[in-house]
Amino acid sequence: MDLRESTQDREFREQVRVFVEGALPGDIRGRVLDFKRLEREDYVRWQRILYEQGWGAPGWPSDHGGTGWNALQRVVFEEECFRAGAPRQMPFGLSMLGPVLIAFGSPTQRQRFLPGILTMDEWWCQGYSEPGAGSDLAALSTRAQRQADTYVINGQKMWTSFAHWADWIFCLVRTRSEGKPQDGISFLLVDMRTPGVSVKPIRTLDQGSDICQVFFDDVVVPAKNLVGQENQGWAIAKYLLGHERTNMAGVGMCKRLLSRLEHFARSERKRGKPLMEDIRFRDRLAKLEIDLLSHEWSLLRLTSLERSGKAIGPEASILKIRGSEIQQELAALLMECAGPYAIPYVAQALEPGYTGETAGGDHLNALAAQYFDLRKVSIYGGTSEVQKNIIAKSHLGF
């Protein structure tokens, strides 16, 4: 199987690289490459630049406003965006809900919601996990009771990323208690401005508050916001998670982290010499480079399968596990570049407009936050343990 880029692929990569480098605002690039916190408007501004170029939805078919790109083109696009220092495109609308609406939504739902996802006029968040239903998602208890042409929702969602910025949330809710837990789940779209919806940010290890609790107290939602059929939301949930896990391979992010790691290893010194000259450090760096190359080729193999029309199964779980592990290993080695300067972490220095001092400079201070933040990648989207169970059931028959 020849996975090398063709002449046409290389021309496409060059087209993407030239556009992204020229169109990406410098202030956003600087914050991203220095691991600073981004504001809501930073993500929106970059999404709208891509939308104006016609690249707002790399994974959507062209008849729904997407690019119609093949799998390899999408990989190239993501890699070049990360390489240039662009923020990631928020996945909740583009990579999760958008494909769900295209596959399961009504024509009215697609007409109503897809344009706002493309322009990011409406920010979406994902209401899946609950305090008692994280890895065991089928145990969710948030209930939606049908009343005439509405649903009344009561319950709580947990670890909801960027809910404090969101205009809408797509939720898994329980609409039936009898039978298997998976058979009583439905997929609802909820306006976050609806009375009874409240959001409480959660302070994380890096002192950020990007993840939240969302509470529903007698929230009335129009029945027309049901996606697919009532009690058949589990099939939609699995479809969505398959898209999510494939996108979590994180090759572009890993390459960006590796590039920053090499930069710091050349600039930071150990016993008067650049850290890059330390043989033990170089050994660990070389291992990470090999691991990342292997991970990238695994992604390209699956890309080749998709291009040939074959379905991707538990292989997506393998990508998710390795992507998580490599990101965390890179973050740990970046922390070692900072040495003792990583310890007196100043969270406020990551915020826009900070003018104070940090030990070792802002560039080293930010490495601690990056390390803490990436501890969660082996948890969200299904923990590594869950992914291993999926692989075992598929290939070993457990």
N, C-alpha and C positions, 0 to 999 in steps of 0.2 A: 504494500500500500504506500503510494508516494504522497506524502503530506506536505511536500515543499510548495511554496507559493509559486503560482504561474506568473507569467509576465503581466497578465491582466490583474491578478491579485496585487502584485507589487505596485502597479499604477494606481489601483484603488487606495492602497495604503498611503502612497505619496499624496494623493488628493485629500485624504482625510487629514494627514499630518499638516499640510500647508494651511488648510482651512482652520483647524483647531488652534494652531500656533498663532494665526493672525487674528482670530475672532475672540479668543479667550481673554476676558478683561484681566489686566495685570494685577489689580488689587485682589481679585479672587485667586489667581494663580499663586500669589505670594502667601496668602493665608493657608491655602491647601498644602503647599510644599513645606511650610513651616509648622504644620500640624496645629494651626490655630482653629478656633471654633468659627464655623460659618453661621451666618444669620439666614433666616428664611428667604429673604430677598436675594441672597447670593445664589441659592439653588434655582429660584424662579427666573432670575435674570439669565442664567446660563441655559436653562431649558428653553426659554423663549428665543434665544439666539439660535439654538439648534432647530427649533420649530420653523423659524424664518428661512433657514437653509433647506428645509424639507427633511431634516434628520431628527425630528422630535421623537419618533417612535421606531427605533432600529428593528425591533422584533415584530412589528405589526405588518400585516399585508397592506399593499398599496391602496386597495379599495376601501380601507378604513382609515386612511391618512398616514399609514406607515411608509417605511422606505421600501419594503418588499425585498430587503437584502437576504442573501442566503446566510447559513450559519457561520461560515468562515468570515464573511464580511462583517458580521456583528462582532465576532471576536476581535477582528482587526480594529474596528471602530472603538471598542471599549479599551483596548490596549493603548491606542494612540491618545485617547482622551486622558487616561491615567498618566501616561508618560509625560504629557504636556502640563500636568498639574490641574486638570479640570476636576470639579466636584463630580461625584457620581450622580447620575440621573436617579431621582428618587424612584425606587422600584414599586412602591405600593400601588400607584395608578398604572404605570407603564408596563411593568413586568408581571404584575399579579392580577389586578382587577381588569385591566384592559383585555388581556387574553381570555379571561373568564367571560366578560360581556360579549366578546366576539364569538365565543364558542357556545355559550348558554343563554345570553341575554336576549330580550325581545328587541325587535327593530326600534321600538320607542325608547328603550333603555340605551341602546347604542347611540341613537341620535342625540339623546339628552346628555349623556355623560362622556362619551369618547372625546368630543372636541375640547372640553374643559381639562381633560387629562393631558392632551397634547400640548396645550398652552400653559398648563399649570395654573389656570385661573381658579381651579379647585384642587386643593391639596387633600390627598386621601391618606388614611391610616388603616391598619389591619387589626380587627378585633377577633383574635383567635384565643390566645392563652387566657387562663383564669387562675385564681389562687389554688384551686384544686384540680386543674386540668391544664397542665403544661405539656409534658411529654405524652401523657395519656389524654390527648385532645378530645377523644370521644366521651370523656367523663364530664364535659362541660355542663354547667347548670343554668347559665343565663337563659331565661325563659321568654318566649314570645307567644302570647295568647291571642288567637284570632278573635276579633270582635267586628262583625260586619265587614266593612272594607278597610279595616286597619289591623295592625298588630300592636299589642301593648307589651313593651319589653321591660323586664326587671332583672337585674343582675350586675355583674362586675367583670371587666376585662383587665388583664394584667400585662405588664411589660409591653405596652402599646407605644411603639416608637413614634415620636413627633406628634402625638395626639394633641399637644398644646398648640400646635400650629395648624391642625387639620380642620378642613371645612366639612369633610364627610368621613365616615368610617364604614367599612364593609365588615359584617359580623356573622359569625356562626352562632346560631341560637337554637335552643331546644323548643320544638313545636309539638313533640309527642314523647310520652314517657314509656309507653308500652313497647315490648320487643327489644331487639338489640339496640344498644345506645347509639350506634352509627345510623340507625334507620329513622331516628326522630329528630334529625338536625336539618335546619334550613339556613339559607344564605340571604341575608337582608342588607340593604343599603340604608344608612341612617345619616341624616343631616345633623351635624354636631351642634347646631344652634337650636335644636328641638328642646323644648322645656323638659327638664328631668335628666338631661345629659350633663354630667360634671366631670372635670378632669383634674387629677392631682399628680403633678410631676414627682418623680422619684429621684432622689439625689444618689448618683452612682460613685464608684471609687475615684473616678477622675474629677469629681465634683461637678460633673455635668448633670443636666436634667432633661435629656432627650427622650427618655422612656417614662411612661406614665401609667397610672391607674385611670380607668374610665368607668364611671358608675352610671347605671340606668335605673331611674326611679319613675315607674309608670310612664315611660316614653312612648308616645303614640306615633306610629310609622304607617304611612299609606301601604296598603297591601300590594300596590303596583310596584313597590320597591323590592319585592321578592324576586330573586334571580332564579330561574329554573322552576322546578316544581317543589311544593311544600314537602318536607321530610326527605328530600333527595339532595340536601346540601353536602353530604359526605363525599359524594362523587365529585362535586365541584371543588371541595376542599383538597382532595387528593390531586386533582388536576392542577390546581394552583400551586400546591407544594412541590409538584414535579418541576414546574417552571422556576420556582424560587430556588430550589436546590441546585439546578443546573447553572443558574446565574450566580450562585455562591462559590463557584470554582475560584473566583478571586485572582485569576492570573494577572490581570492588569494591576490590581492593588499590590500583589506580591512583587511585581517588577518595579513598581514605584518605590516600595519600601526597600528593595534591594539596592536601587540606585541611590537612595538617601543614605543607606548604610555604607555603601562604598565611599560616598562623599564625606561622611563623618569620619570614617576610618582613615582617610587621607589627611583630614584637617586636625583631628585630635591626636594627642601625643602621649606616649608611654615611655618613661625613662628617657625623655628627650628625643624620641624618634616617633614618626607617625605610627599610629596603631596598626596600620596595614602591614607594617614590617614585622610585626610580632607573629612568629610562625604558628603558634597555637590559634591565634585569632584567624589567621589565613586558612588554617585547616577547617575551622568551623564555617567560615564564609564559603569556602569551596564546596563543602557538603551541602549548604543551603542552595548554592547555585545549581548543583546537580539535582537536588530534590525538586527545585522549581522547574528545571528543564524537563524532568520526567513528568511532573504534573502537567506542564503545558502540552506535552505530547499526548498525554491521556485525554486532555480536553480536545485536542485536534482529531484524535481517533473518533471520539463521539461526534464531533462536528462532521467528520466524513460520513459517519452512519446516518446522521440527520439529512445530509445533502443527498444521500442515496434513497431517502424515503423510509428508513427503518426507524422504529420506535426506540426511544431511550428508556431503559428501565432502572434497575437498582444501581447502574453505573453512575447515575446522578448523585447517589449517596456517597460513593467513593470519592467523587470530585469534591463534595462538600466537606468530607472529613479531612482530606489532604490539604485543601485550600485553607481550612481553619488552622490546621497544625502548622503549616508553613508561615502563615501570617503571624501567629503567636511566637514562633521561633525567631522570625525576623525582628519582631518588636522587642524580644528579650535581648537580642544581640545589640540592637540600637541602644537599649538602656545601658549596656556595658560600655558603649562608646562614651556615654556621659559620665560614667564612673560615679564618684561621690556627688557630682553636681546634679544627678538625677534625684537625690534624696530630698533636698529642701524645695519641694515642688510648690510653685505658686500658681494656683488655679486661675486667679484673676488675670494672669498674664496672657491667657489664651483668648480673652475677650477683646473685641474691637475697642480701640481707644486707650488701652492700658499704657501708661507712661512710666511705671515704676521699674525697679530693678529686680533681676533674678540672678541666682547663683549660676555662674558659668554662661550667662546670656540666655535670651529667649529661645534660641534654637535648641539648646540642651534641656531647658526646663520643660519644653513641650513633649519630650520623649517619654516622660513618665506618664503623661495623660494618654499618649498613644498606646503604651504598654497596658495600662489599666483598661482602656476602652476595648482593646482586642481580646481581652479575656472572655468576652461574651460571644465571640464568633463560633465557638464550639458548642454553644447552647441554643442560640436562636435558629429558627428554621428547622428545628428538630435536633436534639442533642446528638453528640457523636455516638452515644450508646444506642439511641434509637436508630441511627443510620446503620450501625453494625447489625442490629437485629433485622433490619430490612434486607441487608445483603445476605445474612445467614439464612433467612426464610426463603429467599429466592434461589440461592445457589446450593445450599446444603439441605434444604427441605425441613428445617427445624420449625 
